[in-house]
Amino acid sequence: MDKSHVTELIQRWRVLKGNLTEKASELETVRKSLQELEGEHAKMTQQWDLEKETIRNTSSAIEAQVANKKDELQRIKQETQELHRKVEERRRRNEEHQLVLSKRKLIVD
């Protein structure tokens, strides 16, 4: 090998080494960016899981409140029916008593 050929190989090796160093640097930058994105993704996933759990808890609490209100409404309906029944019974007895009083009055007159 002559000197010019060796010089050419050395120059080519230097260019390739420079390219390799540049690509390694780019790769390192991409790796760091990827790590940042993975960290952000993990953080967002954790926040989303927390938000989902909060929504589940809120939903469960609301469902419990709705169930309680339904029970209360059912109880109120039953009490109302019972009161209506008592009122009707009282009216019936009052009418009967009124009839008895009317008959007595007729007898007395």
Rosetta silent file (secondary structure, phi, psi, omega in degrees, C-alpha in Angstrom):
SEQUENCE: MDKSHVTELIQRWRVLKGNLTEKASELETVRKSLQELEGEHAKMTQQWDLEKETIRNTSSAIEAQVANKKDELQRIKQETQELHRKVEERRRRNEEHQLVLSKRKLIVD
SCORE:     score description
SCORE:     0.000 S_00000001
   1 L     0.000  135.468  179.702    0.000    0.000    0.000 S_00000001
   2 L   -91.845  170.915 -173.994    1.298    3.331   -0.851 S_00000001
   3 H   -62.716  -39.694 -178.422    1.170    6.451    1.257 S_00000001
   4 H   -67.094  -35.715  178.661   -1.744    8.082   -0.643 S_00000001
   5 H   -68.605  -42.438  177.474   -3.854    4.991   -0.238 S_00000001
   6 H   -62.603  -43.646  179.352   -3.137    4.875    3.529 S_00000001
   7 H   -61.335  -42.122  179.108   -3.927    8.598    3.805 S_00000001
   8 H   -63.759  -41.893  178.032   -7.197    8.061    1.968 S_00000001
   9 H   -63.843  -41.068  178.911   -8.122    5.178    4.290 S_00000001
  10 H   -63.318  -44.255  179.459   -7.302    7.288    7.357 S_00000001
  11 H   -63.811  -42.138  179.247   -9.441   10.152    6.061 S_00000001
  12 H   -64.014  -40.919  178.586  -12.268    7.782    5.278 S_00000001
  13 H   -62.108  -41.577  178.958  -11.954    6.217    8.736 S_00000001
  14 H   -63.213  -42.058  178.334  -12.097    9.705   10.322 S_00000001
  15 H   -63.144  -45.734  179.716  -15.237   10.576    8.338 S_00000001
  16 H   -63.448  -40.167  178.374  -16.866    7.287    9.324 S_00000001
  17 H   -64.294  -40.869  177.269  -15.853    7.798   12.955 S_00000001
  18 H   -62.495  -43.352  177.132  -17.336   11.314   12.848 S_00000001
  19 H   -61.720  -42.219  179.788  -20.544    9.935   11.354 S_00000001
  20 H   -63.821  -43.520  178.744  -20.637    7.238   14.013 S_00000001
  21 H   -62.407  -42.896  179.239  -20.108    9.783   16.796 S_00000001
  22 H   -62.878  -45.577  179.676  -22.827   12.008   15.332 S_00000001
  23 H   -64.886  -38.906  177.791  -25.265    9.095   15.058 S_00000001
  24 H   -62.749  -41.048  178.000  -24.413    7.992   18.611 S_00000001
  25 H   -63.336  -45.035  177.757  -25.127   11.519   19.820 S_00000001
  26 H   -61.656  -42.130  179.742  -28.458   11.569   17.955 S_00000001
  27 H   -62.887  -40.929  178.329  -29.297    8.154   19.353 S_00000001
  28 H   -63.475  -41.228  178.004  -28.514    9.347   22.886 S_00000001
  29 H   -62.536  -43.885  178.611  -30.766   12.385   22.365 S_00000001
  30 H   -63.967  -41.065  179.007  -33.565   10.148   21.103 S_00000001
  31 H   -61.036  -44.591  179.031  -33.046    7.780   24.063 S_00000001
  32 H   -63.685  -42.304  177.987  -33.323   10.664   26.537 S_00000001
  33 H   -61.878  -41.730  179.103  -36.431   11.963   24.788 S_00000001
  34 H   -63.568  -41.384  177.878  -37.947    8.498   24.883 S_00000001
  35 H   -62.101  -41.662  177.905  -37.205    8.208   28.606 S_00000001
  36 H   -62.119  -44.689  179.147  -38.892   11.574   29.202 S_00000001
  37 H   -63.182  -40.738  177.841  -41.919   10.475   27.195 S_00000001
  38 H   -63.107  -40.823  177.241  -42.078    7.189   29.095 S_00000001
  39 H   -62.774  -45.027  178.042  -41.920    9.107   32.374 S_00000001
  40 H   -63.217  -40.849  179.245  -44.677   11.468   31.254 S_00000001
  41 H   -62.726  -44.712  179.303  -46.741    8.518   30.052 S_00000001
  42 H   -61.188  -42.527  179.639  -46.330    6.738   33.393 S_00000001
  43 H   -63.898  -44.970  179.720  -47.310    9.924   35.231 S_00000001
  44 H   -65.258  -38.760  177.937  -50.357   10.468   33.009 S_00000001
  45 H   -62.927  -43.116  178.923  -51.370    6.823   33.391 S_00000001
  46 H   -63.738  -43.484  178.469  -51.115    7.130   37.164 S_00000001
  47 H   -63.316  -41.159  179.623  -53.152   10.354   37.129 S_00000001
  48 H   -64.787  -41.969  177.603  -55.753    8.744   34.883 S_00000001
  49 H   -61.533  -41.265  177.729  -55.981    5.713   37.188 S_00000001
  50 H   -63.479  -43.041  178.863  -56.442    8.065   40.142 S_00000001
  51 H   -63.511  -41.736  177.962  -59.124    9.992   38.238 S_00000001
  52 H   -62.307  -41.721  179.397  -60.908    6.743   37.318 S_00000001
  53 H   -65.107  -40.612  177.088  -60.854    5.658   40.969 S_00000001
  54 H   -61.505  -43.298  178.813  -62.221    9.048   42.027 S_00000001
  55 H   -63.635  -42.992  178.040  -65.004    8.716   39.452 S_00000001
  56 H   -60.453  -45.135 -179.657  -65.787    5.182   40.661 S_00000001
  57 H   -63.039  -43.817  178.939  -65.934    6.364   44.275 S_00000001
  58 H   -62.662  -43.808  179.615  -68.138    9.317   43.365 S_00000001
  59 H   -61.669  -43.093  178.993  -70.401    7.070   41.311 S_00000001
  60 H   -63.397  -41.558  179.145  -70.693    4.588   44.179 S_00000001
  61 H   -63.947  -41.996  179.334  -71.521    7.371   46.613 S_00000001
  62 H   -65.836  -41.946  177.875  -74.184    8.739   44.273 S_00000001
  63 H   -60.488  -40.679  178.317  -75.640    5.252   43.755 S_00000001
  64 H   -64.360  -42.395  178.424  -75.836    4.822   47.532 S_00000001
  65 H   -63.209  -42.272  179.140  -77.577    8.195   47.888 S_00000001
  66 H   -62.258  -43.748  179.308  -80.031    7.293   45.126 S_00000001
  67 H   -61.537  -42.691  178.270  -80.782    3.964   46.817 S_00000001
  68 H   -62.549  -43.100  179.801  -81.355    5.757   50.137 S_00000001
  69 H   -65.420  -38.019  177.134  -83.664    8.294   48.486 S_00000001
  70 H   -63.255  -43.853  177.657  -85.602    5.491   46.785 S_00000001
  71 H   -61.222  -44.085  179.548  -86.013    3.745   50.136 S_00000001
  72 H   -62.957  -42.903  178.690  -87.113    7.012   51.733 S_00000001
  73 H   -62.212  -42.552  178.396  -89.579    7.658   48.900 S_00000001
  74 H   -62.729  -41.934  178.615  -91.009    4.154   49.266 S_00000001
  75 H   -62.980  -43.393  179.630  -91.381    4.674   53.016 S_00000001
  76 H   -63.578  -41.110  178.027  -93.131    8.024   52.446 S_00000001
  77 H   -61.400  -43.184  179.442  -95.491    6.416   49.912 S_00000001
  78 H   -64.813  -43.006  177.914  -96.369    3.686   52.392 S_00000001
  79 H   -62.137  -40.454  179.290  -96.944    6.230   55.168 S_00000001
  80 H   -63.681  -43.868  177.540  -99.118    8.289   52.812 S_00000001
  81 H   -61.378  -42.186  178.947 -101.190    5.239   51.902 S_00000001
  82 H   -63.304  -42.184  178.062 -101.590    4.393   55.577 S_00000001
  83 H   -64.929  -40.851  176.712 -102.688    7.962   56.343 S_00000001
  84 H   -60.745  -42.330  178.509 -105.193    7.877   53.453 S_00000001
  85 H   -61.559  -43.856  179.582 -106.563    4.617   54.807 S_00000001
  86 H   -64.863  -40.603  178.819 -106.910    6.125   58.296 S_00000001
  87 H   -62.503  -45.144  178.927 -108.611    9.245   56.901 S_00000001
  88 H   -62.283  -41.119  177.901 -111.102    7.118   54.964 S_00000001
  89 H   -63.332  -42.551  179.228 -111.766    5.027   58.045 S_00000001
  90 H   -63.628  -42.584  178.196 -112.310    8.177   60.119 S_00000001
  91 H   -60.734  -45.228 -179.991 -114.719    9.590   57.477 S_00000001
  92 H   -60.011  -45.336  179.364 -116.657    6.359   57.415 S_00000001
  93 H   -65.478  -38.593  178.081 -116.980    6.342   61.211 S_00000001
  94 H   -63.485  -41.598  178.087 -117.942   10.034   61.228 S_00000001
  95 H   -62.568  -43.442  177.777 -120.664    9.373   58.637 S_00000001
  96 H   -62.004  -44.130  179.674 -121.966    6.460   60.696 S_00000001
  97 H   -63.702  -40.613  178.836 -121.921    8.590   63.829 S_00000001
  98 H   -62.112  -40.194  177.174 -123.653   11.424   61.945 S_00000001
  99 H   -62.602  -43.726  178.723 -126.383    8.990   60.872 S_00000001
 100 H   -61.680  -45.235  179.778 -126.857    7.837   64.443 S_00000001
 101 H   -63.464  -39.532  179.183 -127.034   11.449   65.645 S_00000001
 102 H   -63.572  -42.386  178.357 -129.522   12.329   62.898 S_00000001
 103 H   -63.167  -43.016  179.025 -131.762    9.401   63.887 S_00000001
 104 H   -62.430  -41.646 -179.921 -131.621   10.421   67.540 S_00000001
 105 H   -63.179  -41.895  178.389 -132.499   13.984   66.632 S_00000001
 106 H   -62.382  -39.381  179.490 -135.480   12.778   64.619 S_00000001
 107 H   -66.552  -43.048 -178.667 -136.611   10.688   67.521 S_00000001
 108 H   -67.130  -37.992 -177.901 -136.223   13.579   69.947 S_00000001
 109 L   -72.439    0.000    0.000 -138.079   16.000   67.668 S_00000001
